[in-house]
Amino acid sequence: MPKYNVGDHVSWNSEAGFVSGHIMRIHQKDFVFKGYTHHASDTEPQYEIQSDKTDHVAAHKESALSKET
């Protein structure tokens, strides 16, 4: 079961520092994102998140995310 839900506001550490955004989609099966296969499962979901500042969409594992209030 995913720890976060679609619409949750989360942050993660990127090369440019901490970034925040909203979860747009949760993947619980392997999926192709930006030309690469990302591995996901029920126990290790991955999230598509849209950045608040740039509208860039990124995919991250649950362990890389922290919920923002």
C-alpha positions in Angstrom: 0.0 0.0 0.0 1.5 3.4 -1.0 2.5 5.7 1.8 1.4 8.8 -0.1 -1.6 9.7 -2.2 -2.3 11.5 -5.4 -2.4 15.2 -4.6 -0.1 15.0 -1.6 2.6 17.7 -1.3 6.0 16.2 -0.9 9.7 17.2 -1.1 12.8 15.4 -2.3 16.5 16.2 -2.6 17.7 16.8 -6.1 21.0 17.9 -7.6 19.8 21.5 -7.3 18.8 21.1 -3.6 15.4 20.4 -2.1 12.4 20.5 -4.4 8.7 20.2 -3.6 5.7 19.3 -5.7 2.4 17.4 -5.9 2.0 13.7 -6.6 0.3 13.2 -9.9 0.4 9.4 -10.3 1.4 6.3 -8.3 2.9 3.3 -10.1 2.8 -0.1 -8.5 4.0 -2.0 -11.6 7.0 -1.4 -13.9 6.5 1.6 -16.2 8.4 3.5 -18.9 9.1 7.1 -18.0 11.2 9.4 -20.2 12.5 6.5 -22.2 13.6 4.4 -19.2 11.9 1.5 -17.5 11.3 2.2 -13.8 10.7 -0.7 -11.5 7.7 -0.5 -9.1 5.6 -2.9 -7.1 2.9 -3.0 -4.5 5.6 -3.0 -1.8 7.9 -0.5 -3.5 5.7 2.0 -5.5 7.1 4.9 -7.5 5.5 8.4 -7.7 5.3 10.9 -10.6 5.6 14.4 -9.1 5.2 17.8 -10.6 7.5 20.4 -9.3 5.9 23.5 -7.7 8.5 25.9 -9.3 9.2 24.5 -12.8 6.3 22.2 -13.6 9.0 19.5 -14.3 7.7 16.0 -13.8 10.0 13.5 -12.0 9.6 9.9 -10.9 10.8 8.9 -7.4 10.8 6.0 -5.0 8.9 6.4 -1.8 12.1 6.4 0.3 13.3 9.6 -1.5 10.1 11.6 -0.5 9.0 13.5 2.6 5.5 14.8 3.1 5.2 18.6 3.3 2.5 20.2 5.4 
